[in-house]
């Protein structure tokens, strides 16, 4: 028996939060980085942005862009691939929405806390 109990609305910012928290949990991610998204791009794509993440939905599928700073010891390709897998899995699991793409922009490399300058 199916009842109509009303509607469920998920705020666009929820997508941003899921993507951000999932990305920050990936080993090798030092922190989120600001993205370069203009106001015009945001309006045209109806994207929601926040804390290094941009998300937009097209034809019921989620598109995600994350901007990160990775730790110096990290394998950047492995970190990027892990972010893609984890974010797609989290969005699909938590929201039941398909993910079309997860684009990862590595904006910088963070030095280690004990670094005294120079690369080893």
C-alpha distances in whole Angstrom, upper triangle without the diagonal:
4,6,10,12,15,17,19,22,25,28,31,33,30,31,34,34,32,35,38,37,36,39,41,40,42,45,48,46,49,47,45,48,48,47,49,46,48,46,46,44,42,41,41,39,37,37,36,39,40,42,43,40,39,35,34,31,32,29,26,28,30,34,36,40,41,45,46,50,50,52,56,55,52,51,50,48,46,45,44,42,41,40,38,36,35,34,32,30,29,28,26,25,24,23,21,24,26,30,33,36,37,41,43,46,49,51,53,55,55,58,58,59,62,63,67,67,67,65,66
4,7,9,12,14,15,19,21,25,27,29,27,28,31,31,29,32,35,34,33,37,39,38,39,43,46,44,46,44,42,45,44,43,45,43,44,43,43,41,38,38,38,35,33,34,33,36,37,39,40,37,35,32,31,27,28,26,23,25,27,31,33,37,38,42,44,47,47,50,53,53,49,49,48,46,44,43,42,40,38,37,36,34,33,31,29,28,27,25,23,22,22,20,19,21,24,27,30,33,34,38,40,44,46,48,51,52,52,56,56,57,60,61,64,64,65,63,63
4,6,9,11,14,17,20,24,26,28,26,27,31,31,29,32,35,34,34,37,39,38,40,43,46,44,46,44,42,44,44,43,45,42,43,42,42,40,37,37,37,35,32,33,32,35,36,38,40,36,35,32,30,27,28,26,23,26,28,31,33,37,38,42,44,47,48,50,54,53,50,50,48,47,45,44,42,41,39,38,36,35,34,32,30,29,28,26,24,23,22,21,20,22,25,28,31,34,35,39,41,44,46,48,51,52,52,56,56,56,60,61,64,64,65,63,64
4,6,8,11,14,18,21,23,26,24,25,29,29,28,30,33,33,33,36,37,37,39,43,45,43,45,43,40,42,42,41,42,39,40,38,39,37,34,34,34,32,29,30,29,32,34,36,38,34,33,29,28,25,26,24,21,24,26,29,31,35,36,40,42,45,46,49,52,52,49,49,47,46,45,43,41,40,39,37,35,34,33,31,29,28,27,25,24,23,22,19,19,21,24,27,29,32,34,37,39,42,45,46,49,50,51,54,54,55,59,60,63,63,63,62,63
4,7,9,13,16,19,22,24,22,24,27,27,26,29,31,31,31,34,36,35,38,41,44,41,43,41,39,41,40,39,41,39,40,38,38,37,34,33,34,32,29,29,28,31,32,34,36,33,32,29,27,25,27,25,22,25,26,29,31,34,35,39,40,44,45,47,51,51,48,48,46,45,44,42,41,40,38,36,35,34,32,30,29,28,26,24,23,22,20,18,19,21,24,27,30,32,33,36,38,41,44,45,48,49,49,52,53,53,57,58,61,61,62,60,61
4,7,10,13,16,19,21,20,22,25,25,24,27,29,29,30,33,34,34,36,40,42,40,42,39,37,38,37,37,38,36,36,34,35,34,30,30,31,29,26,26,25,28,29,32,34,30,29,26,25,22,24,23,20,23,24,27,28,32,33,36,38,42,43,46,49,50,47,47,45,44,43,41,39,38,37,35,33,33,31,29,28,27,25,23,22,22,20,17,18,19,23,25,28,30,31,34,36,39,42,43,45,47,47,51,51,52,55,56,59,59,60,58,60
4,6,10,13,16,18,17,18,21,21,21,24,26,26,27,29,31,31,33,37,39,37,38,36,33,35,34,33,35,32,33,31,31,30,27,26,27,25,22,23,22,25,26,29,30,27,25,22,21,19,21,19,17,19,20,23,25,28,30,33,35,38,40,42,46,46,43,43,41,41,40,37,36,35,34,31,30,30,28,25,24,24,22,20,19,19,17,14,15,16,20,22,25,27,28,31,33,35,38,39,42,44,44,47,48,48,52,53,56,56,56,55,56
4,7,10,13,15,13,15,18,18,17,20,22,22,23,26,27,28,30,33,35,33,35,32,30,32,31,30,32,29,31,29,30,28,25,25,26,23,20,20,19,22,23,25,27,24,22,19,19,17,19,18,15,17,17,21,22,25,26,30,31,35,36,39,42,43,40,40,38,37,36,34,32,32,30,28,27,26,25,22,21,21,19,16,16,16,13,11,13,14,17,19,22,24,25,28,30,32,35,36,39,40,40,44,44,45,48,49,52,52,53,51,53
4,6,9,12,10,12,15,15,16,18,20,21,21,24,25,26,28,32,34,31,32,30,27,29,28,27,28,26,27,25,26,25,21,21,22,20,17,17,15,18,19,22,24,21,19,16,16,14,17,17,14,16,15,18,19,22,24,27,29,32,34,37,40,41,38,38,36,35,35,32,30,30,29,26,25,25,23,21,20,20,18,15,16,16,13,11,13,13,17,18,21,22,23,25,27,29,32,33,36,38,38,41,42,43,46,47,50,50,50,49,51
4,6,8,7,8,11,12,12,14,16,17,18,20,22,23,25,28,30,27,29,26,23,25,24,23,25,23,25,23,24,22,19,20,21,18,15,15,13,15,16,19,20,17,16,13,13,12,15,16,13,14,13,16,16,19,20,23,25,29,30,33,36,37,34,35,32,32,31,28,27,27,25,23,22,22,20,17,17,18,15,12,14,14,11,9,11,11,15,16,18,20,20,22,24,26,28,29,32,34,34,38,38,39,43,43,46,46,47,45,47
4,5,6,8,10,10,12,14,15,16,18,19,21,22,24,28,29,26,27,24,21,23,21,21,23,20,21,20,21,20,16,17,19,16,13,12,10,12,13,16,18,15,14,12,12,12,15,17,14,15,13,15,15,18,18,21,23,27,29,32,35,36,33,34,31,31,31,28,26,27,26,22,22,23,21,17,18,19,16,13,16,16,13,11,14,14,17,17,19,20,19,21,23,24,27,27,30,32,32,36,37,37,41,41,44,44,45,44,45
4,5,6,7,9,10,11,13,15,16,17,19,21,22,26,27,24,25,22,19,20,18,17,19,17,18,17,18,16,13,14,16,13,10,9,6,9,11,14,15,12,10,8,8,9,13,15,13,13,11,12,12,14,15,18,20,24,26,29,33,34,31,31,28,28,28,25,23,24,23,20,19,21,19,15,16,18,15,12,15,16,14,11,14,13,15,14,16,17,16,18,19,21,24,24,27,29,30,33,35,35,39,39,42,41,42,41,43
4,5,5,6,9,10,10,12,14,15,16,18,20,24,25,21,22,19,16,17,16,16,18,16,18,17,19,17,14,15,18,15,12,10,7,8,8,11,13,10,10,9,10,12,16,18,16,16,13,13,12,14,14,16,18,22,24,27,30,31,29,30,27,27,27,24,22,23,22,19,19,20,18,15,16,18,15,13,16,17,14,13,16,15,17,16,18,18,16,18,19,20,22,22,25,27,27,31,32,32,36,36,39,39,39,38,40
4,5,5,6,9,10,11,12,14,15,17,19,22,24,21,22,19,17,19,18,18,21,19,21,20,22,20,17,19,20,17,15,13,10,11,10,12,14,11,12,10,12,13,16,18,15,15,12,14,12,15,15,17,19,22,24,26,30,31,28,29,27,27,26,23,22,22,21,17,18,18,16,13,14,15,12,10,13,13,10,9,13,13,15,15,17,17,16,18,19,21,23,24,26,28,28,31,32,32,36,37,40,39,40,39,40
4,5,5,6,9,10,11,12,14,16,17,21,22,19,21,18,15,17,17,16,19,17,19,19,21,18,15,17,18,15,13,11,8,10,10,12,13,9,9,7,9,10,14,16,13,12,9,10,9,11,12,15,17,20,22,25,28,29,26,26,24,24,23,20,19,19,18,15,14,15,13,10,11,12,10,7,11,12,10,9,12,10,12,11,14,13,12,15,16,18,20,21,24,26,26,30,31,32,35,36,39,38,39,37,39
4,6,5,6,9,10,10,12,14,16,19,20,17,18,15,12,14,13,13,16,14,17,17,19,17,14,16,18,15,13,10,7,7,6,8,9,6,7,6,9,12,15,18,16,14,11,11,8,10,9,12,14,17,19,22,26,27,24,25,22,22,22,19,17,19,17,14,14,16,14,10,12,14,12,10,14,15,13,12,15,14,15,13,15,14,12,14,14,15,17,18,21,23,23,27,28,29,32,32,35,35,35,34,36
4,5,5,6,8,10,11,12,15,18,19,16,17,14,12,14,15,15,18,18,20,20,22,20,17,20,22,19,17,14,11,10,8,9,10,8,10,10,13,15,19,21,19,17,14,14,11,12,11,14,15,17,19,22,25,26,24,25,23,23,22,19,18,19,18,14,15,16,14,11,13,14,11,10,14,14,12,12,16,15,17,15,18,17,14,16,16,17,19,20,22,23,23,26,27,27,31,31,35,34,35,34,36
4,6,5,6,8,10,11,13,17,18,15,17,15,13,16,17,17,20,19,22,23,24,22,19,22,23,20,18,15,13,12,11,12,12,10,11,10,13,14,18,20,17,15,12,13,11,12,11,14,15,18,19,21,25,25,23,23,21,22,20,17,17,17,15,12,13,13,10,8,10,11,7,7,11,11,9,10,13,13,14,13,16,15,13,15,15,17,19,20,22,23,23,27,27,28,31,32,35,35,36,34,35
4,6,5,6,9,10,11,15,16,13,15,13,11,13,14,14,17,17,20,21,22,20,17,20,21,18,17,14,12,11,10,10,10,7,9,9,12,14,17,19,17,14,11,11,8,9,8,11,12,15,16,19,22,23,20,20,18,18,17,14,13,14,12,9,10,11,9,6,8,10,8,7,11,12,11,12,14,13,14,11,14,12,9,11,11,13,15,17,19,20,21,24,25,26,30,30,33,33,33,31,33
4,5,5,6,9,10,14,14,11,12,10,8,11,12,13,16,16,20,20,23,20,18,21,22,19,19,15,12,10,9,7,7,6,10,11,14,17,20,23,20,18,14,14,10,10,8,9,10,13,14,17,20,21,19,20,18,19,18,14,14,15,13,10,12,13,11,9,12,13,11,11,15,15,14,15,18,17,18,15,17,15,12,13,12,13,14,15,17,18,18,21,22,23,27,27,30,30,31,29,31
4,5,5,6,9,12,14,11,13,11,10,13,15,16,20,20,23,24,26,24,22,25,26,23,22,18,16,14,12,10,11,10,13,14,17,19,22,25,22,20,16,16,13,13,11,13,12,14,15,17,21,21,19,20,19,20,18,15,15,16,14,11,13,14,10,9,13,13,10,11,15,14,13,15,18,18,19,17,19,17,14,16,14,16,16,18,19,19,19,22,22,23,26,27,30,30,31,30,31
4,6,5,7,11,13,10,13,12,11,14,17,17,21,21,24,25,27,24,22,26,26,23,22,19,17,15,14,13,12,11,14,14,17,18,21,24,21,18,15,15,12,13,11,13,12,14,14,16,20,20,17,18,17,17,15,12,12,13,10,8,10,10,7,6,10,10,7,9,12,12,12,14,16,16,16,14,17,15,12,14,13,15,16,18,19,19,19,22,22,23,27,27,31,31,31,29,30
4,5,6,9,10,7,10,9,8,11,14,14,18,19,22,24,26,23,21,25,25,22,22,18,17,15,13,11,10,9,12,13,17,19,22,24,22,19,16,15,11,11,8,9,8,11,11,13,17,17,14,15,13,14,13,9,9,11,9,6,9,10,8,7,10,12,10,12,15,15,15,17,19,18,18,15,17,14,11,12,10,12,12,14,15,16,16,19,19,21,24,25,28,28,28,26,27
4,6,8,9,6,8,7,7,11,14,15,19,20,24,25,28,25,23,27,28,25,24,21,18,16,14,11,11,11,15,16,20,22,25,28,25,23,19,18,14,14,10,11,9,10,10,12,16,16,14,16,14,16,15,11,12,14,11,9,12,13,11,10,14,15,13,15,18,18,17,19,21,21,21,19,21,18,15,15,12,14,13,14,15,15,14,17,17,18,22,22,26,26,26,25,26
4,6,9,7,10,10,11,15,17,19,23,24,27,29,31,28,26,30,31,27,27,23,21,19,17,14,14,14,17,18,22,23,26,29,26,23,20,20,16,16,13,14,12,13,12,13,16,16,14,15,15,16,14,11,12,13,10,9,12,12,9,10,14,13,12,14,17,16,16,19,21,21,21,19,21,19,16,17,14,16,15,17,18,17,16,19,18,19,22,23,27,27,28,26,26
4,6,6,9,10,11,15,18,19,22,23,27,29,31,28,27,30,31,27,27,24,22,20,18,16,15,15,18,19,22,24,26,28,26,23,20,19,16,15,12,13,11,12,10,11,14,14,11,12,12,13,10,7,9,10,7,6,10,10,8,10,13,13,12,15,17,17,18,20,22,21,21,18,20,18,14,15,12,14,13,16,16,15,15,17,17,19,22,22,26,26,26,24,24
4,6,8,11,13,16,19,21,24,26,29,32,34,31,29,33,34,31,31,27,25,23,21,18,17,18,21,22,25,27,30,32,30,27,24,22,19,18,15,15,12,12,9,9,12,10,8,10,11,12,10,7,10,12,9,9,13,13,11,13,17,16,16,19,21,21,21,24,25,25,25,22,24,21,17,17,15,16,14,16,15,14,13,15,14,16,19,19,23,23,23,21,21
4,6,9,11,14,17,19,22,24,28,30,32,29,29,32,33,30,30,27,25,23,21,18,16,17,20,22,26,28,30,33,31,28,25,23,19,18,14,13,10,9,6,5,8,7,5,8,8,11,9,6,9,12,10,10,14,15,14,15,18,19,18,21,23,23,24,26,27,27,26,23,24,21,17,17,13,14,11,13,12,10,10,12,11,14,16,17,20,20,20,18,18
4,6,8,10,14,15,19,21,25,27,29,26,25,29,30,27,27,23,22,19,17,14,12,14,17,19,23,25,28,31,29,26,22,20,17,15,11,10,7,6,5,6,10,10,8,10,9,12,11,7,9,12,10,9,13,14,13,13,17,18,17,19,22,22,22,24,26,25,24,21,23,19,16,15,11,12,9,11,10,9,9,12,12,14,17,17,21,21,21,19,20
4,7,9,13,15,19,21,25,27,29,27,26,30,31,28,28,25,23,20,17,14,12,15,18,21,25,27,30,33,31,28,25,23,19,17,13,11,7,6,5,5,9,10,10,12,12,15,14,11,13,16,14,13,16,18,16,17,20,21,20,22,25,25,24,26,29,28,28,25,26,22,19,17,14,13,11,11,10,8,7,9,10,11,15,15,18,18,19,17,19
4,6,10,13,16,18,22,23,26,24,23,26,28,25,25,22,19,16,13,10,9,12,15,18,22,25,28,31,29,26,23,21,17,15,11,9,6,5,7,9,12,14,13,15,14,16,16,12,13,16,15,13,16,18,16,15,19,20,19,20,23,24,23,24,27,26,26,23,24,21,17,16,13,12,10,10,10,10,9,12,13,14,17,17,20,20,21,20,22
4,7,9,13,15,18,20,22,20,19,23,24,22,22,18,16,12,10,7,5,8,12,15,18,21,24,28,26,24,20,18,14,11,8,6,4,6,9,11,15,17,15,17,14,16,17,13,13,16,15,12,15,17,15,14,17,19,18,18,22,23,21,22,25,24,24,21,22,19,15,14,11,10,9,9,10,11,11,15,16,17,21,21,23,23,23,23,25
4,6,10,12,15,18,20,18,17,21,23,21,21,17,16,12,10,7,5,9,12,15,18,22,24,28,27,24,21,18,14,11,8,5,5,6,10,13,15,18,16,18,15,17,18,15,14,17,17,14,16,19,18,16,19,22,20,21,24,25,24,25,27,26,25,22,22,19,16,14,11,9,8,7,8,11,11,15,17,18,22,21,23,22,23,22,24
4,7,9,12,14,17,15,14,18,20,18,18,15,14,10,8,6,5,8,10,14,17,21,23,27,26,24,20,18,14,11,9,6,8,10,13,16,19,21,20,21,18,20,21,18,16,20,20,17,18,21,20,18,21,23,22,21,25,26,25,25,28,26,25,22,22,19,16,14,12,10,11,9,11,14,14,18,20,21,25,24,26,25,25,25,28
4,6,9,12,14,12,12,15,17,15,16,13,12,9,9,8,5,7,8,12,14,18,20,24,24,21,18,15,12,9,8,6,9,11,15,18,20,23,21,21,18,19,21,18,16,19,19,16,17,20,20,17,19,22,21,20,24,26,25,24,26,24,23,20,20,17,14,12,11,8,10,9,12,15,17,20,23,24,28,26,28,27,27,26,29
4,7,10,12,10,11,14,15,14,15,13,13,10,11,12,9,10,10,13,15,19,21,24,25,22,19,16,14,11,11,9,12,14,17,21,23,25,23,24,20,21,23,21,18,21,22,19,19,23,23,20,22,25,24,23,26,28,27,27,29,26,25,22,21,18,16,13,13,10,12,10,14,17,19,22,25,27,30,29,30,28,28,28,31
4,7,8,6,7,10,11,11,12,10,10,8,11,12,10,10,8,11,13,16,18,21,22,20,17,14,13,10,11,11,14,17,20,24,26,28,26,26,22,23,25,22,20,22,23,20,20,23,23,20,21,25,24,22,25,27,26,25,27,24,23,20,19,17,16,14,14,12,15,14,17,21,22,26,29,30,33,32,34,32,32,31,34
4,5,5,6,9,10,11,12,11,12,11,13,15,13,13,11,14,14,18,19,23,24,22,20,17,16,14,15,15,18,20,24,27,29,32,30,30,26,27,29,26,23,26,27,24,23,27,27,23,25,28,27,25,28,30,29,27,29,26,26,23,22,20,19,17,18,16,18,17,20,24,25,29,32,33,36,35,36,34,34,34,37
4,5,5,6,9,10,10,10,11,10,13,15,15,14,12,14,14,17,19,22,23,22,20,18,17,16,17,17,20,23,26,30,32,35,32,33,29,30,31,29,26,28,29,26,25,28,28,25,26,29,27,25,28,30,29,27,29,26,26,24,23,22,21,19,20,19,22,20,23,27,28,32,34,35,39,38,39,37,38,37,40
4,5,5,6,9,10,10,12,13,16,18,17,17,14,15,14,17,17,21,22,22,20,18,18,17,19,19,23,25,28,32,34,37,34,34,30,30,32,30,27,29,30,27,26,29,29,26,26,30,29,26,28,31,30,28,29,26,26,24,22,21,21,20,21,20,23,22,25,29,30,34,37,38,41,40,42,40,40,39,42
4,5,5,6,8,8,11,11,14,17,15,14,11,12,11,14,15,18,19,18,17,14,14,13,16,16,20,23,26,30,32,34,31,31,27,27,29,27,24,25,27,24,22,26,26,22,23,26,26,23,25,28,27,25,26,23,23,20,19,18,17,16,18,17,20,19,23,27,28,32,35,36,40,38,40,38,38,37,40
4,6,5,6,5,7,8,12,15,14,12,9,10,9,12,14,17,18,17,15,13,13,12,15,16,19,22,26,29,31,34,31,31,27,27,29,26,24,25,26,23,22,25,24,21,21,25,23,21,23,26,24,22,24,21,21,19,18,17,17,16,18,17,20,20,23,27,28,32,34,36,39,38,40,38,39,38,40
4,6,5,7,9,11,15,18,17,16,12,12,11,13,14,17,18,18,17,15,16,16,18,19,23,26,29,33,35,37,35,35,31,31,32,30,27,29,29,26,25,28,27,24,24,27,26,23,25,28,26,24,25,22,23,21,20,20,20,19,21,21,24,24,27,30,32,36,38,39,43,42,44,42,42,41,44
4,6,8,11,13,17,20,19,17,13,13,11,12,12,15,17,17,16,14,16,16,19,20,24,27,30,34,36,38,35,34,31,30,32,30,27,28,29,26,24,27,27,24,23,27,26,23,25,28,27,24,25,22,22,20,18,18,19,18,21,21,24,24,28,31,33,37,39,41,44,43,45,43,43,42,45
4,5,9,11,15,18,17,14,10,9,7,9,9,12,14,13,12,11,12,13,16,18,21,25,27,31,33,35,32,32,28,27,29,27,24,25,26,22,21,23,24,20,20,23,22,19,21,24,23,21,22,18,18,16,15,15,15,15,18,18,22,22,26,29,31,35,37,39,42,41,43,42,41,40,43
4,7,10,13,17,16,14,10,9,6,8,9,13,13,13,12,11,12,14,16,18,22,25,28,32,34,36,33,33,29,29,30,28,25,26,26,23,22,24,24,20,20,23,22,18,20,23,22,19,20,17,18,16,16,16,17,17,19,20,23,23,27,30,32,35,37,39,42,42,44,42,43,41,44
4,6,10,13,13,10,6,5,5,8,10,14,14,13,10,9,9,10,13,15,18,22,24,28,31,32,30,29,26,26,27,24,21,23,23,20,18,21,21,17,17,20,19,16,18,21,20,17,19,16,17,15,14,14,14,14,16,17,20,20,24,27,28,32,34,35,39,38,40,39,39,38,40
4,7,11,11,8,6,5,6,9,13,16,15,14,11,11,10,10,12,14,17,21,23,27,30,31,29,29,26,26,27,24,21,23,23,19,18,21,20,16,17,20,18,15,18,20,18,16,19,16,17,15,16,15,14,15,16,17,20,20,23,26,26,30,32,33,37,36,39,38,38,37,39
4,7,7,6,4,6,9,12,15,19,18,17,13,12,10,9,10,11,14,17,20,23,26,28,26,26,23,24,25,22,19,21,21,17,17,20,19,15,17,20,18,16,19,21,19,18,21,18,19,17,17,16,14,14,14,14,17,16,19,22,23,27,29,29,33,33,35,34,35,34,36
4,6,5,7,9,12,15,19,22,21,19,16,14,12,11,10,10,13,15,18,21,25,27,24,25,23,24,24,21,19,21,21,17,18,20,19,15,18,20,18,16,20,21,19,19,22,20,21,19,20,18,15,15,15,15,16,16,18,21,21,24,26,27,30,30,33,32,33,32,34
4,6,9,11,15,18,21,25,23,21,18,16,13,11,9,9,10,12,15,18,21,23,21,23,20,22,22,18,17,20,19,15,17,20,18,15,18,20,18,17,21,22,20,20,23,22,22,20,21,19,16,15,14,13,14,13,15,17,17,21,22,23,26,26,29,28,29,29,31
4,7,10,14,17,20,24,23,20,16,14,11,8,6,5,7,10,13,16,19,21,19,20,17,19,19,16,14,17,17,13,15,18,16,14,16,19,17,17,20,22,20,20,23,21,21,18,19,16,13,12,10,10,11,10,13,15,16,19,21,22,26,25,28,27,27,27,29
4,7,10,14,17,20,19,16,13,11,7,6,5,6,9,13,15,18,21,23,20,21,18,19,19,16,14,16,16,12,13,16,14,11,14,16,15,13,17,19,17,17,20,18,18,15,16,13,10,10,10,10,12,13,15,18,19,22,24,25,29,29,31,30,31,29,31
4,7,11,13,17,16,14,11,8,6,5,6,9,12,16,18,22,25,26,23,23,20,20,21,18,16,18,18,14,14,17,16,12,14,17,16,14,17,19,18,17,19,16,16,13,14,12,10,10,11,11,14,15,18,21,22,26,28,29,32,32,34,33,33,32,34
4,7,10,13,12,10,7,6,5,6,9,12,15,19,21,24,27,28,25,25,22,22,22,20,17,18,18,14,13,16,15,11,12,15,14,11,14,16,15,14,16,13,13,10,11,10,9,10,12,14,17,18,21,24,25,29,30,32,35,35,38,36,36,35,37
4,7,10,10,8,6,5,7,9,12,15,18,22,24,28,30,32,28,28,25,24,25,23,20,20,21,17,16,18,18,14,13,17,16,12,14,17,16,14,15,12,12,10,10,10,11,12,15,16,20,21,24,27,28,32,34,35,39,38,41,40,40,38,40
4,7,6,5,5,6,9,12,15,18,21,25,27,30,33,34,31,30,27,26,26,24,21,21,22,19,17,18,18,15,13,16,16,12,13,16,15,13,13,10,10,9,9,10,12,14,17,19,23,24,27,30,31,35,37,38,42,41,44,43,43,41,43
4,5,5,7,8,11,14,17,20,24,27,29,33,35,36,33,31,28,27,28,26,23,23,23,21,18,20,20,17,15,18,18,15,15,18,18,15,15,11,10,10,9,11,13,15,19,21,24,26,29,32,34,38,39,41,45,44,47,45,45,43,45
4,6,9,10,14,17,21,24,27,31,32,36,38,39,35,34,31,29,30,29,25,25,25,23,20,21,22,19,16,19,19,16,15,18,19,15,14,11,10,11,10,13,16,18,22,24,28,29,33,35,37,41,42,44,48,47,50,49,48,46,48
4,7,10,13,17,20,23,26,30,31,34,37,38,34,33,30,29,29,27,24,23,24,21,19,19,20,17,14,16,16,13,12,15,15,12,11,7,7,9,9,13,15,18,21,24,27,29,32,34,36,40,41,43,46,46,49,48,47,45,47
4,7,10,14,17,20,23,27,28,31,34,34,30,29,27,25,25,24,21,20,20,18,15,16,16,14,11,13,14,10,10,13,14,11,10,6,5,5,6,9,11,14,17,20,24,26,29,31,33,36,38,40,43,43,46,44,44,42,43
4,7,10,13,17,19,23,24,28,30,31,27,27,24,22,22,21,18,17,18,15,13,14,14,11,9,12,12,8,9,13,13,10,10,7,6,5,6,7,9,11,14,17,20,22,26,28,29,33,34,36,39,39,42,41,41,39,40
4,7,10,14,17,20,22,25,28,29,25,24,21,20,20,19,16,15,16,13,11,13,14,10,9,13,13,10,12,15,15,13,14,11,9,6,6,5,6,8,11,14,17,19,22,25,27,30,32,34,37,37,40,38,38,36,37
4,7,10,13,17,18,22,24,25,22,21,18,18,18,16,13,14,14,11,9,12,12,8,9,12,12,10,12,15,15,14,15,12,11,8,8,6,5,6,8,11,14,16,19,21,23,27,28,30,34,33,36,35,34,33,34
4,7,10,14,16,19,22,23,20,19,16,16,17,14,11,13,14,10,10,13,13,10,11,15,14,13,16,18,18,17,19,16,15,12,11,8,6,5,6,7,11,12,16,18,20,24,26,28,31,30,33,31,31,29,31
4,6,10,12,16,18,20,17,17,14,14,15,12,10,12,12,9,9,13,12,10,12,15,14,14,17,19,18,18,20,18,17,14,14,11,8,6,5,6,8,10,13,15,17,20,22,24,27,27,29,28,28,26,28
4,7,10,13,16,18,15,16,13,14,15,12,10,13,14,11,12,15,15,13,15,18,17,17,20,22,22,22,24,22,21,18,18,14,11,9,6,5,6,6,9,12,13,17,19,21,25,24,26,25,25,23,26
4,6,10,12,14,12,13,10,13,13,10,9,13,13,10,12,15,15,13,16,19,18,18,22,23,22,23,25,24,23,20,20,16,13,11,8,6,5,6,7,9,10,14,16,18,21,20,23,22,22,20,22
4,7,9,12,10,12,10,13,14,11,11,14,14,12,15,18,17,16,20,22,21,22,25,26,25,27,29,27,27,23,23,20,16,14,11,9,6,6,5,5,6,10,12,14,17,16,19,18,18,17,19
4,6,8,7,9,7,11,11,8,9,13,12,11,15,17,16,16,19,21,21,22,25,26,26,27,29,28,27,24,24,20,17,15,11,10,7,8,7,5,6,9,11,13,16,15,18,17,17,15,17
4,6,5,9,9,12,12,10,12,15,14,14,17,19,18,19,22,23,23,25,27,28,28,30,32,31,30,27,27,24,20,19,15,14,11,11,9,6,5,7,7,10,13,12,15,15,15,13,14
4,6,8,9,13,13,12,14,17,17,17,20,21,21,22,25,26,26,28,31,31,31,33,35,34,33,29,30,26,23,21,17,16,12,12,9,6,6,6,7,10,12,10,13,13,12,9,10
4,7,9,12,12,11,14,16,15,16,19,21,20,22,25,25,26,28,30,30,31,33,35,34,33,29,30,26,23,22,18,17,14,15,13,9,9,9,8,12,13,12,15,15,14,11,11
4,6,9,8,7,10,12,12,13,16,17,17,18,21,22,22,25,27,27,28,30,31,30,29,26,26,23,19,18,15,15,11,14,12,9,10,11,11,14,16,15,19,18,17,14,14
4,6,5,6,9,10,11,12,14,16,16,18,20,21,22,24,26,27,28,30,31,30,28,24,25,21,18,17,14,14,11,14,13,11,13,14,15,18,19,18,21,20,19,16,16
4,5,5,6,9,10,11,12,14,15,16,18,20,21,22,24,26,27,28,29,27,26,22,22,18,15,13,10,10,8,11,10,9,12,14,15,19,21,19,22,21,19,16,17
4,5,5,6,9,10,11,12,14,15,17,18,20,21,23,24,26,27,27,26,24,20,20,16,14,12,10,11,10,13,13,13,16,18,19,22,24,23,26,24,23,20,20
4,5,5,6,9,10,11,12,14,16,16,18,20,21,22,24,26,26,25,23,20,20,17,14,14,11,13,12,15,15,14,16,18,19,22,24,23,26,25,24,21,21
4,6,5,6,9,10,10,12,14,15,16,18,20,21,22,24,24,24,22,19,19,16,13,12,9,11,9,13,13,12,14,16,17,20,22,21,25,24,23,20,21
4,5,5,6,9,10,11,12,14,15,17,18,20,21,22,23,21,20,16,16,13,10,9,6,8,8,12,13,13,15,18,19,22,25,24,27,26,25,22,23
4,5,5,6,9,10,11,12,14,16,17,18,20,21,21,20,18,15,15,12,9,10,8,11,12,15,17,17,19,21,22,25,28,27,30,29,28,25,25
4,5,5,6,8,10,11,12,14,15,16,18,20,20,19,18,15,16,13,11,12,10,13,13,16,17,17,18,21,21,24,26,26,30,29,28,25,26
4,6,5,6,8,10,10,12,14,15,16,18,18,17,16,13,14,11,8,9,7,11,11,14,16,16,17,20,21,23,26,26,29,29,28,26,27
4,6,5,6,9,10,11,12,14,16,16,17,15,13,10,11,8,5,7,7,11,12,16,18,19,20,24,24,27,30,29,33,32,31,28,29
4,6,5,6,9,10,11,12,14,15,15,15,13,10,12,10,8,11,11,15,16,19,21,21,23,26,26,28,31,31,35,34,33,30,31
4,6,5,6,9,10,10,12,14,14,14,13,11,14,12,10,12,12,15,16,19,21,21,22,25,25,27,30,30,34,33,33,30,31
4,5,5,6,8,10,10,12,13,12,11,9,11,10,7,10,10,14,15,18,20,21,22,25,26,27,31,31,34,34,33,31,32
4,6,5,6,8,10,11,11,9,8,6,8,8,7,11,12,16,18,21,23,24,25,28,29,31,34,34,38,37,36,34,35
4,6,5,6,8,10,10,10,9,8,12,11,11,14,15,19,20,23,25,26,27,30,30,32,35,35,39,38,38,35,36
4,6,5,6,8,9,10,10,10,13,13,12,15,16,19,20,23,25,25,26,29,29,30,34,34,38,38,38,35,36
4,6,5,6,7,7,8,7,11,11,11,14,15,19,21,23,25,27,27,31,31,33,36,36,40,39,39,37,38
4,6,6,5,5,6,7,10,12,12,16,18,21,23,26,28,29,30,34,34,36,39,39,43,42,42,40,40
4,6,6,8,9,11,14,15,15,19,20,23,25,28,30,30,31,34,34,35,39,39,43,43,43,40,41
4,6,8,11,12,16,16,16,19,20,24,25,28,30,30,31,34,34,35,38,39,42,42,43,41,42
4,5,9,10,14,15,16,19,21,24,26,28,30,32,32,36,36,37,40,41,44,44,44,42,44
4,7,9,13,15,16,20,22,25,27,30,32,33,34,38,38,39,43,43,47,46,46,44,45
4,6,10,12,13,17,19,23,25,28,31,32,33,37,37,39,42,42,46,45,45,43,44
4,6,9,11,15,18,21,24,27,29,31,32,36,37,39,42,42,45,44,44,41,42
4,6,8,11,14,17,20,23,26,27,29,33,34,36,39,39,42,41,40,38,39
4,7,10,13,17,20,22,26,27,29,33,34,37,40,39,42,41,40,38,39
4,6,10,13,16,19,22,24,26,29,31,33,36,36,39,37,36,34,35
4,6,10,13,16,18,20,22,26,27,30,33,32,35,34,33,31,32
4,7,10,12,16,18,20,24,26,28,31,30,33,31,30,28,30
4,6,9,12,14,16,20,22,24,27,26,29,27,27,25,26
4,6,9,12,14,18,20,23,26,24,27,25,24,22,24
4,6,8,11,14,17,19,22,21,23,21,21,19,21
4,7,10,13,16,19,21,20,22,20,19,18,21
4,7,10,13,15,18,16,18,16,16,15,17
4,7,9,12,15,13,15,14,13,12,14
4,7,9,12,10,13,12,13,12,14
4,6,8,6,9,9,10,9,11
4,5,5,9,10,11,10,11
4,6,9,11,13,13,14
4,6,9,12,12,12
4,6,8,9,9
4,7,9,10
4,7,9
4,7
4
